[in-house]
Amino acid sequence: MNILTEWNWTWPAVMLAFCLGAMGMRWLYKRLGFSRTNKVNADYFKGLNFLLNEETDKAIESFIKALEVDDETVELHLALGGLFRKKGQLDRATRIHQNLIARPNLTERQRYEAIHELAQDYYKVGWLDRAEGLFDELKASETYHSAAINGLCSIYQQEKEWLSAINILQEHKKSERSQNSKKIAHFYCELAETALENLDFSSAKEFLNNAQSYVKNNPRIKLLKGEVAYQEGDASSAIRHWLELQESDASIAQLVAGKMIKSYQGLEDMQSLERYLESMKSVPKHGKDFRVWYNALVELWGTDRAELHILQKVEAEGLSGPVANHLHHAVENELVTEPGMGLLLKELLNRAKQKKIEYTCTACGFDTKAMYWHCQNCGEWESFR
C-alpha cells in the first residue's frame, strides 16, 4: 500500500475527528462536572467513529441525535457545518444548519449566527432565492447587518440586477458607504452599457453622471462617455473623452484605438491623427483595432517606418497576440530589415504567437484573453491590465 496516498485520503477525516473530539470533550466535561460516574453519550462517540471511517452521513446523523442544543453544542454544530462547507460538501453543511435553525430554544444571537451560516450554504449551492430571503432577515441583526447587505449585493450582482445592488449598498451605515463607491460606480456603468445596447443615449448619460458622482476619475466612465458620443456621431466629443482616458490609463485607452483613428479620419484631421499615433502609449491588443492602427501608420508614414515603430513598441512594452502575428508575417516576407532580427526573433514570435493570455488581474493574478471590468475569480473591479 502506498502510505502517502493513504495519508492524503484519510487525513481530513482524522483532523476533523480530532478537532470535534477536543471540542466535544470540553462540552462533556462541563456537562458532567468531571464526574467519572455519569454515562457518556454513546451517540456522540459513534459519530466520531463514523468520521474516522469516512462514513460522513452516518456521523452527521449521530451528532444531530446526540447533541442537545445549548450554548456549548450550538458551537459544535456550527463548527461542523462550517467545515463541511469549506470542504465543498454543501448538502451536509445545509442539513446541519437547517436542523439547527429548526430548534426552538436558540438565543437570538445563536439563531442569527445559524441563519448566516445557512444563507452562505444556499448561496454556495446556487439557491439564490433562499439565500436572499435569509440575508434579508439578517438585516435586522446589528451584528450581521453589514454581512447581510454584502450577501444580498453578491446575489444581485450575480443576477445582474444592478439597480437592486446599488440600492442595497446604500443601506450600509454612513461610515461604511465610502468603501463601496467603486462598486456602485461600476454598477451604474453596467446600466449605461445596457442603455447603449438599446440606443438609449439619454439614460446612458444619466447613469454615467450618477457613476461619476461616486468616483470622479474612473477610466470606465471616460471610456463609456466617449462611446456615447461616438455612437451619437459626435466625433469631437468622443476624441476629447478618450484623450483624457489615454492620459490617465493608457492600457484601457487602447480598447478604443480603432474608433479614435476612425474619428480623426472622419473629421479629416490628419495632423491630429499623427500626433495621436505618436503619443499612443500602448499598442491595440484587439486584432481588428490593431489592423486599423497599422493601416493608419502605413498611410501616414509608409511601410518601413510603420514596421520600425512596431518594433520600438515591442521593445518598450512586449508582445501581444496581434503584434506577434503581424511581425511573424513580416519576418517571413522579409519586410523587417532591422539588423539582428534573424532566426532569434522569428523563434520568439513563433512562441508568442501561441500566447493565449492578454490581460491579468492585478489583485489575484487571474489571466484572460479578453478585457473584463470585473474579475470573476476574486471579485475585484477594475483590476485587469
N, C-alpha and C positions, 0 to 999 in steps of 0.2 A: 504493500500500500504506500502511495506517495504521501508522506507525512505533511508536506507543505500544503498539498491540495486538501487534505482532510482538515487541517487547521483553518485554512481560508474559508472552508464551507461551514464550520461549526462555530467559529469564534463569535459571530454576532449573537447567537443564542446564548452562549456561555456568558458573555458580557452582560446581556440583558438580564439573565437569571441572577447574576451576581449583584447587579445594581438593585433589582427589585427585591432580592433576598435581604440585602442590607437595610433597605427602607422598611421592608416587611417586619424584620426582626425588631427594628426600632419601635414600630407600632405595637407589636405583640408585647414587648417588654413593658411599654407604657400601660397597655390594657391589662396585662397580667400582674402588674406590680412586682415584677421579677420573681413571682412565685413559681416554683417547680411543680406544684401540686395541681395547677389548673390544666385543663385539657387544651392542647394546641389545635387550632383549626386545621383539620385534615385536608379540607378542600384547597386551602392556600398552598400547602406543600405539594399537593397533587399538581397544582398549576405550575409550580417551579419545576417539577419533574417533566411535565409536558413540554415546557420551554427547552429544557436540556435535551429532550429527544426530538426537537424541531416539530412538535405537534402543536402548532401555534393556536389553531382554532379551539382545540380542547383546553389549552391553557387559558384562553380568554374566558371561556365558559366557567372554568373553575374559579378564576379570580372574581368574576362577577357574582358567582354564587357564594364565595367565601367572605367577601369583604362587605361589611356594613358601611353605609355612607355616613361618615362623621368627619371631624376636622382632620384626622390623620389619613383616613382611607381615600378621601377625595383627591388628595395629592398623589396617592398611588395610582388611582385611575387616570388622572391627567397625565402623569409621567408615562404610563404605559401607552396611552393613546398617542401622545406626542412622539414617542419612539417609533411606533408603527407608521405614523405619517412621514417621519424623516426617512424611514426605510422604503417608502413608496407603497406600503400596504394600507391603502386608503380605506378599503372596505372594513378592515379590522379596527382602524382608528375611529371610523364613523360609528361602528357598533358600540364601542366603549363609550364614546361621548354621548351618543343618543341614550344609552342606558343610564348614564349619569344624570342627564337633564331630566329624565323621567322620574327620578327620585323626589319625593315631596318634601324632604326635610333639609334641603340645602339652604345655606345662608344666601343672602343677596349677592355677596362677593363671590361665593363659590358658584352660584348659578351663572353670573356674568362671565366668569372665567371659563366655565364649561361651554357656554354659548359661543364665546370667542374661538375656542378650540374647534367646535363643530362647524362654525362658519368657515374656518380655514380648510377643514376637511372637504366641505361641499365645494369650495372654490377650486381646490386642487383637483377634485374629481370631475369638475365641469358642470356641476349642478348650480348654475349661476342664480336661478330664481330663488332657490332655497337659501343660498349664501346671502343674497340680497336681503331677504326677509330677516335673517339673523343679525346681519350687520346693522340693519335699520333699527332693530330692537336694542342693539348695543349702544346706540347713540344716547340713550337715557342714562348710561353709566358714566360717571365722572372719570373713572379710571380708563375706560375703553372708548371714550368719546372720539379721541383722535384716531385710534386704530380703526374704529368703525367707519369713519369718514374716508380714510385711506383705502379700506377694503371696498367700500362702495365705488370709489373713484376707479379702482382697478377693474371692477366689473363693467362700469360704464365705458371705460376706455377700451376694454376687450370687445364690447358690443358696438363700439363706435357711436355711442350716444354722447356726443361732445358737449351739448348744452347741459345735460344732466351731470356730466363730470364737472363742468365749470360751476354749476350751482352747488353741488355737494362740497366742493373745496372751499367755497365761500362760507360754509358753516363752521369752518375751523375758528378757534379763538383768534382774536386780533393779533396776538403775539406770534401765531404760527402761520398766518396767511402769507407773509412775505416769502416764506420758504417754497411756496407753490406758484410763485409768479411765472416762472419759466414754463411750467406745465400748462397753466391757464392760457398763456400766450400761444403755445403750440396747439392747444385745443381750438382756439379761435382761428388759427391758421388752417387747421383741418376743415373747419366750417367754410373758410374762404375758398379753399380748393374745391370743395363740393359746389359752392356757388359758381365758381369759374367754369366747372364742367357743365353747368346748366346755363352758362352765359348770363348769369345774374350778376352783372358787374356792380350794381348798386349795393347789394348785400355783401359782396366780396369786399368792397371798400369799407363798409361799416364794420365787418368782422376784423379786418386788418387794423383799423383805427382802435378798436377795442383791445386787440392784442398789443398794440404799441403803448396803450395806457398802462400795461403791466410790465413790459420790457421795452425800453427805448431803442436800444441798438441791437435788435435781434436780426441776424442775417436772413432768416427765412422770411421775415416781414418785408424786408427790402426786395428780396427775390420776387415775392408774390405781388408787391406793388408794381414792380416793373412788368410782371406778367399781365396784370390787369390792363396797364397802359398799352402794352404790346397788342393784346387781343382787341382793344378798342381802336387800334390804328394810330395811336399817339406815340410815334417812334421816338420823338424828342424826350418825352417824359420817361419812357421805358429806359432809354440810354442814361438819363440822369440818375434814376434809381439804381441801375446796375453798375454805374461807375462808382457810386457810393459804396455799393457792396464790394466791389473789387478792392477798394481802399481798406475796408475792414476785414474782409475774409476772401482771399483770392481762391482758396480751394473750393468755396461754394460758388464764386462768381464764374468759374469755368463751366458750370452747368448751363449757363445761358450764352456762352460764347458765340454759338452759331446764330442765335437770334440777335445778338448785339451787332454782329457783322452784317446781317441782313437789314437791320435797322439803318445802319450807316449807308449801306448801298441804296436802300430805298430813298434816303434823303440826298443821295448823290454827293455825299460829303467824304470824298476820298482822303482828304488831308487829315480829318479827324479819325478816319478809319486807320490810317497808317500809324498815327500816334497811339491809338488803342492797341494795335497789334504789337508795337514796340514795347508798350508798357505792361502787356499781359504777364502776370507772374506765374501762371500755371497753364499747361497745355490741356486742351479739352480731352476728357477721358472717354466720352461717348463717341462711338465710331462716326455717326452722322455729323456731329459737331466738329469732329476732327477734320473730316473731309472739307467742310465749309471753310474752316480755318486755313487749311493747307492751300486750297484753291485761291483764297484771298491773298495769301503770301505770294504765290506764284504770279498772280495777276499784277500785283504791285511791284514785286522785286525780281521776278524771274526764278527759274528752277534752281540754279546754282546757289543763290543767296537764301532761297527758301530752305534748301536742304541743309545748308550751313547753320541757319537759325535753329532748325530742329535739333541738330547735333549739339548745339550750345545749350539748348533747353534740357536735353538728355543729361549732359554733364552736370547741370545745375540741380535738377530735381529727379533724375532717374527715369525709368521707363514705365509707360503704361501699355496696355494691350494694343490700342490703335497705333501708337508710335512704333512699337516693336514690329507690328505687321507692315507698316509703311517702310521702315528702314530695311527690313528683311528684303522686301521687294526692290528697294533702291540699290542695295548692295548687289543683289543677283543681276540687276540690269546695268551695273556699273555707272549708276547715277551719282554715287558718292565718291568724290575724288580726294577727300581729306586723307593725308598720309597717316599710316599706322592703323587704318581700319582693318583691312585684310580678313584673314580667317578668324582672328580672335573676336572681332566684333560680330562676325556672322554667327559664330558659335554662341555668343552671348545673346544675340537676338533670337536664335533658334530656341533657346531655353525660355527667354522672356515671352516669346510668342505663345507658349503654353500656359502662361500665367492666368489664373482664374480669379485672383484677388485684386480688387481695385481700391476698396475702402476698408479701413479698420477702425473699430470702436476704440477711442482713446480711454474709455472707462474700464472696459473688460478685455479688450484685445480680440473681440469677435470680428471675423473677416467676412466680407460680402463682395459680390461682383457689382451690385448696384448701390446707388446712394440712397440712404434712408435717413429720415429725421429722428426716428425712434428706434433704439436698439432692442430687438426682441429678446436678446439674451439677458441683458442686465437691467433693462427698463430705462436707461438714461436717454435723455433728449439731447439732440444737437452734438453728438459725440463722434460722428463718423468723419474721418479725414483721409 
